[in-house]
Amino acid sequence: MAEDQLTNKQRRKLKSERKHDEALRVARQQKMKTYRTIAGFGLLIVGVMFGVFLLGDAAKLPPTSQFGHIEERPSAHVLTEPIPENIQRHLLEHVEAGVPEEEGPVEAGPAREGGPGVIIQYNCDDYVCADDLIENLIRITEENYPIVYLAPNDYDGKIILTSEGKRLVIDAVDEEAIAAFINEA
């Protein structure tokens, strides 16, 4: 039956049904929008939690690039305090030819003054270290003066050697591995 053939009562009923159907359609759309918003926030929260989990598991290691360095160097080649990362980055760029006064004279090792440096760092606070570990690392540092610096750290590794673009993490003083790393730096 055509709409123009309906009685007034039937037209009002049809109009009411259409209005009801439209209200249901709008309500469904709003409900779907709410579900999409909740799902979006849920995914965001899961993503953030996953990111925190991944970053929380990431090993804390020293830098291997000079990006973000400052033009400073430590007061000595053998240190008892950690080297700040921005100074570590400077040492990866180049070591200075001069000997700091506090350090005193040391026989020169490899003739690479002004070239990139090598940093040996040890963590005996979080790892069990042999009694002679630090003494051996001091000897190796002095034998490879002026390109090698030695300092304690709180990184995730007992002994960590770094140079520009390279890193070596070892659990004991392995003189062959250390010498190979220094010679390749």
ZAMARGU-4260 file (C-alpha; in steps of 0.2 Angstrom, whole numbers, plus 5000, padded with zeros to 4 digits):
<rodrens>
0) 5000/5000/5000 | 5007/5017/4995 | 5010/5030/5009 | 4998/5042/5002 | 4984/5029/5003
5) 4987/5027/5022 | 4975/5034/5035 | 4981/5047/5047 | 4983/5034/5061 | 4993/5022/5050
10) 5004/5037/5044 | 5008/5041/5063 | 5012/5023/5067 | 5024/5022/5052 | 5032/5038/5056
15) 5034/5032/5074 | 5041/5015/5068 | 5054/5025/5057 | 5058/5036/5072 | 5061/5021/5083
20) 5071/5012/5069 | 5082/5028/5067 | 5084/5029/5086 | 5090/5011/5087 | 5102/5014/5072
25) 5110/5029/5081 | 5111/5020/5098 | 5120/5005/5089 | 5132/5018/5081 | 5136/5026/5098
30) 5138/5009/5106 | 5150/5004/5092 | 5160/5020/5094 | 5161/5017/5113 | 5167/4999/5110
35) 5180/5005/5098 | 5186/5019/5110 | 5187/5006/5124 | 5197/4994/5113 | 5208/5008/5107
40) 5213/5012/5125 | 5215/4994/5130 | 5227/4991/5115 | 5236/5007/5121 | 5238/5001/5139
45) 5243/4984/5133 | 5256/4992/5121 | 5263/5003/5135 | 5264/4988/5147 | 5273/4978/5134
50) 5285/4992/5130 | 5289/4994/5149 | 5292/4975/5150 | 5304/4976/5135 | 5313/4991/5141
55) 5314/4984/5159 | 5322/4969/5152 | 5335/4978/5141 | 5352/4977/5147 | 5360/4992/5154
60) 5376/4994/5144 | 5389/5008/5141 | 5388/5019/5125 | 5398/5014/5109 | 5395/5030/5099
65) 5402/5047/5102 | 5385/5055/5099 | 5381/5067/5113 | 5399/5069/5119 | 5406/5084/5128
70) 5424/5090/5126 | 5430/5084/5143 | 5441/5070/5149 | 5443/5061/5166 | 5457/5066/5178
75) 5466/5050/5176 | 5467/5034/5165 | 5463/5023/5180 | 5448/5029/5190 | 5439/5024/5206
80) 5423/5033/5201 | 5412/5029/5186 | 5415/5040/5170 | 5399/5050/5165 | 5392/5043/5149
85) 5395/5060/5139 | 5413/5059/5144 | 5414/5041/5139 | 5408/5046/5122 | 5422/5059/5121
90) 5435/5045/5124 | 5427/5035/5111 | 5430/5049/5099 | 5449/5052/5104 | 5461/5051/5118
95) 5472/5066/5123 | 5490/5065/5121 | 5494/5074/5138 | 5495/5065/5155 | 5485/5073/5168
100) 5495/5078/5183 | 5487/5067/5195 | 5491/5052/5185 | 5510/5055/5184 | 5522/5047/5171
105) 5517/5031/5163 | 5526/5022/5150 | 5517/5025/5133 | 5509/5009/5126 | 5502/5009/5108
110) 5506/5025/5098 | 5489/5030/5095 | 5488/5046/5104 | 5473/5057/5098 | 5465/5042/5090
115) 5449/5033/5097 | 5450/5026/5115 | 5445/5010/5123 | 5436/5010/5140 | 5437/4995/5151
120) 5423/4995/5165 | 5420/4983/5179 | 5406/4980/5190 | 5411/4971/5207 | 5396/4978/5216
125) 5383/4967/5207 | 5395/4953/5202 | 5408/4942/5211 | 5425/4947/5206 | 5442/4938/5208
130) 5453/4946/5221 | 5466/4951/5208 | 5453/4957/5194 | 5455/4976/5197 | 5474/4974/5198
135) 5475/4964/5182 | 5464/4977/5173 | 5475/4991/5180 | 5490/4983/5173 | 5482/4980/5156
140) 5477/4999/5156 | 5494/5005/5160 | 5502/4993/5147 | 5490/5001/5134 | 5492/5019/5139
145) 5486/5032/5133 | 5472/5024/5123 | 5464/5014/5137 | 5454/5020/5152 | 5448/5010/5167
150) 5434/5014/5179 | 5420/5005/5189 | 5402/5005/5183 | 5385/4998/5187 | 5382/4991/5170
155) 5375/4974/5166 | 5391/4965/5165 | 5406/4960/5175 | 5419/4967/5163 | 5414/4978/5148
160) 5426/4985/5135 | 5419/4998/5123 | 5427/5007/5108 | 5418/5017/5094 | 5404/5005/5088
165) 5410/4990/5097 | 5407/4982/5114 | 5414/4966/5123 | 5406/4959/5139 | 5417/4946/5148
170) 5416/4937/5165 | 5434/4936/5168 | 5451/4944/5164 | 5454/4936/5147 | 5470/4945/5141
175) 5470/4938/5124 | 5452/4944/5121 | 5456/4961/5129 | 5472/4963/5118 | 5462/4958/5102
180) 5449/4971/5106 | 5461/4985/5110 | 5471/4981/5094 | 5455/4981/5083 | 5449/4998/5091
</rodrens>
